């Protein structure tokens, strides 16, 4: 090669490099500060290295994330390229045309490997508007060592009466040992996620078939009275500040004898690197009362692209990477198999390494597949959704109700007053929204 050819080649290489750099994108991703997403953020430099793209992370507490993401997408301000959204928002926003379709991630993505009920819940008119990052139901975690010491036996299907009996016997406030930890932080996806299932199994429902709110009905009063009583007598202090993450920290550090919450907690509670009670924990189904319907929830955290993003192709590349079979294996190999994102792909549950590391895997999968959003209550309802009502107005309605109940839990008003106040507000809101439609 002569000198002239070398210079031309070097120049061409430089132009090619510059062109490659010009195509590199900087994406802004909004996500929740849950453990699985923290791992995604930790591993994301692998994708950045592969693609040359960069990620700007906005990691927020659950209530704040929902508020900011909802405001951004409704006003079309376009701050984010990738959103972490729930199974509640995905079909509603997809129908509004606010999200990009994600049907074109390629044959190698293996859409058929996604758990069918979860995929169906994210699909509107045949188009997939989000893909699941992890999925959960709810169940009861408990300390088998404390149960053994007190000569108690947790049944395969506990009732709320039994939970009360166990909580009373296992509470020792002098040791900062509390019989029961539950969500008390107000929000439709915080205290109302748990309470929605408790109200369902007590025979309650959000609306009757004519869309008349049922919030001050007897089943609601019984469920919420028991909830407040349980946490007042057997729960930790400051319970109105406790959401999923706070309770996970309490349980993992040995302060809760029982905790009823998301199955996604299992991976961290059973991980000795993150939990002081990893070898002392057992699990069973979520409790029931008068009906099993809606006693455990169905929820997915998903990745989606707002229609306002100008970087959809790069965003799809990241979403494909973060929800792939290869990503599941990467988490298993780098973070431990107990930490892989649960409830999204059939193939995860076929991995021998995961089955060996996660004794809860089969129970979690069955809970996710058995939750039925189409039959969430004892009596018929005009809506779908277990711990939420799949209408756009529910985000505001659920938060208002959650705030009223949190005030009752804090002793600022009675349960009856909280539910009467909530009933009046929801009656106004649902009428204003034009229900029944």
Secondary structure by P-SEA (a helix, b strand, c coil): ccaaaaaaaaaaaaaaaaaaaaabbbbbbbbcccaaaaaaaaaaaaaaaaccbbbbcccccaaaaaaaaaaaaaacccccccccccccaaaaaaaacccccccccccccccccccaaaaaaacccccccccccbbbbbbbbbcaaaaaaacccccccccaaaaaaaaaaacccccccccbbbbcccccccaaaaaaaaaaaacccccccccccccccaaaaaaaaaaaaaaacccccccccccaaaaaaaaaacccccccccccccccccccccccccccbbbbcccccccccccbbbbbbcccccccccaaaaaaaaaaaaacaaaaaaaaaacccccccccccccccccaaaaaaccaaaaaaaaaaaccccccccccccccccccccccaaaaaaaaaaaaaaaaaaccccaaaaaaaaaaaaaaaaaaacccc
